[in-house]
Amino acid sequence: MLIKQTVKYVRCLLAVLMLTGCAGFKKNKISFVENYPPDITVEKKYGLKLSFHARTRIAKEKVLPEKHRVKLEKEFLEVLEESGLFDSRLGKDKASTLVMEVDFLNFGNPAAMVPAFVSGYTFGVLPCWATDNYTLTVKVKTGDEQIYRYEMNDALLSVIWLPMILTTPFKPPWKIAKEVRQNMYKKLVMDMKRDGIFDKN
């Protein structure tokens, strides 16, 4: 019983250290879109027929659990609606509806688990780092049957190290990861605007 309690205590302590001594950093593989430009607005918003798929790959590729897929889809839609170009309640007619197929892939190097274990075993004294790579692939079909394809890649670097306790409150990996994804979605909207998709309505 004492051994089990000790193991449980160590696991809890390890989890706390991993969370408090871990910071995320953007790789900035694509340009940063701070805000949408004022001229991005349109007179009539577009409806959106969305198909959103999410996958992950470390040792092997697999589909993300539905609750995680739904969370990512909601995050994606929030960024699109923020642009003022989309409204899911509109677009009942074909001309004002965009059909969008989205595939989101999060992948990393399985070898990174070894140094992560070592770092955890030493309670963060020995540092380790791992990269979450994101690939966003999008197919857009307009009301006049034109097809546009987009692909963009970005990444998040997570560093686990005891001194990162001071940095974690400002750069928690989960917060930075969301910012990286949101920037990819904004860049997608900007590229669609550049290609004249929103001039067809």
Secondary structure as UniProt FT lines:
FT   HELIX           2..20
FT   STRAND          22..26
FT   HELIX           38..40
FT   STRAND          46..57
FT   STRAND          61..63
FT   HELIX           66..82
FT   TURN            83..84
FT   TURN            88..89
FT   HELIX           94..96
FT   STRAND          97..107
FT   HELIX           110..112
FT   HELIX           113..121
FT   TURN            122..124
FT   STRAND          128..141
FT   TURN            143..144
FT   STRAND          147..160
FT   HELIX           162..166
FT   TURN            167..170
FT   HELIX           173..194
FT   TURN            195..196
FT   HELIX           197..199
//
